[in-house]
Amino acid sequence: MSAEECLWREHVVQRLRERDRKECENFKEIIVQNNRLIDHVAQLKSDNLKLSVENEQLRNAVSTGGTGPNVAIATLEKKLLAQQEELTDLHKRKGEHSQMIVDLNLKVEQQKELLSEKEHSLYDQQTANNRLRAEVQLLHSSLEELKKLNTTLLDEHTALQLAFSSLEEKLRKVQDENRYLLERLMRYRAKDADKLNEENESLIRKRLPSLFRKRSAKLKRDLEDAVRESNSAVNPIVPAPSGTPLHRNSSPAQFGGPAGSDDEIDEASINGAMEALAMNDDEYISARFMGGEAVHDGVRPNINTSIDTLKAAGYLGQPNPTKIFMKFEAHENESHAVRWSPVERMVATGGADRKVKLWDVGKGSTEPRAVLSGSSAGINSVDFDSTGAYILGTSNDYGARVWTVMDNRLRLAWLGLGLDLGPCLSDYLPNAILLLPLAL
């Protein structure tokens, strides 16, 4: 305990000595000079007092008589005046020294404040320096990690590029195989259509022998005239002589009669209609294809009501739509194109507002699904691919664009000014028939 008290006392004494050294060292000489001047002033005061006493004595002596003392008195008076002037000068110098001490004290206080500010600023700078050093170290470690991650990503990118090249080659092979299979499928479908046409021909020959020859010849002439007049047609019906098959979906209008149903004519439906209405072959032909007009003299003249009877019985459909199922405003201006999706209940429309819009009609009402933009002119036509994943649209700026249905993004865009766009678009729409506008 005594050792701790000694240390504490020594520490206090050391601090006091340090304080005395800082506060008194700078003013020690001034204080010594001031003390010397004070002592000198005290000495001058005592001398002045002695001179005053001597002066009184001399005055007394002069008053008593004698010339010798007068000279001494004059000398002493001169000395007294000189001492008084010196005393005044010393007082003046004392005041100047006091003012100097005050000024120096103020400067010392200012220097102390400046020193404290410098110390505080130095502490802040050291703290900031330490923080920046830590941040630099952290950034160095992050940089090393990013370099390692970049190397890993480059390796993964190389591996993915190799895998992509392999998958692209496989995709090309699959597309070639798909194209070959589609060609085979189309050939098989053509054979099936020919077979069905032969069956329909045999059925019509069996049930309608007299009318078939007349209508076949007339149909042949009409189709030949239509083919000569038309510049281009999609899925044309090839004219054939009386011995060649007819198209399965041939409508009554093709046989020269009024527009009737486009339903398929098979033997079961014909027999059912004739048995339900108690009609013979000529009466059924008149009602089905000629609107009730008599084919020969043996047909009943009041057969005009047979069409309505067939419609009511379900054997003869309406020739044209008679009721609007749904109506909505698709675009701000004119609507130029519409197309059903091949895989879902969705409709794509294109109009003069330079947009392709997708509408969901599966719930009995139209709900906007997406708006596809990117065209610089009005949309002329739209079409889906066979999977319903891509939409092709052509516009008035002689361009064609492809959008994806999943994310509604524009994938490809071309200005079809005489360019061969078929190889480019076949990757997206392999089964689509591309009719692109060409610059004249």
Stockholm file with secondary structure:
# STOCKHOLM 1.0

chainA/1-440         MSAEECLWREHVVQRLRERDRKECENFKEIIVQNNRLIDHVAQLKSDNLKLSVENEQLRNAVSTGGTGPNVAIATLEKKLLAQQEELTDLHKRKGEHSQMIVDLNLKVEQQKELLSEKEHSLYDQQTANNRLRAEVQLLHSSLEELKKLNTTLLDEHTALQLAFSSLEEKLRKVQDENRYLLERLMRYRAKDADKLNEENESLIRKRLPSLFRKRSAKLKRDLEDAVRESNSAVNPIVPAPSGTPLHRNSSPAQFGGPAGSDDEIDEASINGAMEALAMNDDEYISARFMGGEAVHDGVRPNINTSIDTLKAAGYLGQPNPTKIFMKFEAHENESHAVRWSPVERMVATGGADRKVKLWDVGKGSTEPRAVLSGSSAGINSVDFDSTGAYILGTSNDYGARVWTVMDNRLRLAWLGLGLDLGPCLSDYLPNAILLLPLAL
#=GR chainA/1-440 SS CHHHHHHHHHHHHHHHHHHHHHHHTTTHHHHHHHHHHHHHHHHHHHHHHHHHHHHHHHHHHHHHCCSHHHHHHHHHHHHHHHHHHHHHHHHHHHHHHHHHHHHHHHHHHHHHHHHHHHHHHHHHHHHHHHHHHHHHHHHHHHHHHHHHHHHHHHHHHHHHHHHHHHHHHHHHHHHHHHHHHHHHHHHHHHHHHHHHHHHHHHHHHHHCHHHHHHHHHHHHHHHHHHHHHCSCCSSCCCCCCTTSCCCTTCCGGGGTSCCCCCSCCCHHHHHHHHHHHTCCHHHHHHHHHSTTCCSSTTSCTTGGGHHHHHHHHTSSCCSSCCSCCCCCCCSSSCEEEEEECSSSSEEEEEETTSCEEEEECTTSSCEEEEEECCCSSCEEEEEECTTSSEEEEEETTSEEEEEETTTCCEEEEEECSSCCCHHHHTTTCTTCCCCCCCCC
#=GC SS_cons         CHHHHHHHHHHHHHHHHHHHHHHHTTTHHHHHHHHHHHHHHHHHHHHHHHHHHHHHHHHHHHHHCCSHHHHHHHHHHHHHHHHHHHHHHHHHHHHHHHHHHHHHHHHHHHHHHHHHHHHHHHHHHHHHHHHHHHHHHHHHHHHHHHHHHHHHHHHHHHHHHHHHHHHHHHHHHHHHHHHHHHHHHHHHHHHHHHHHHHHHHHHHHHHCHHHHHHHHHHHHHHHHHHHHHCSCCSSCCCCCCTTSCCCTTCCGGGGTSCCCCCSCCCHHHHHHHHHHHTCCHHHHHHHHHSTTCCSSTTSCTTGGGHHHHHHHHTSSCCSSCCSCCCCCCCSSSCEEEEEECSSSSEEEEEETTSCEEEEECTTSSCEEEEEECCCSSCEEEEEECTTSSEEEEEETTSEEEEEETTTCCEEEEEECSSCCCHHHHTTTCTTCCCCCCCCC
//
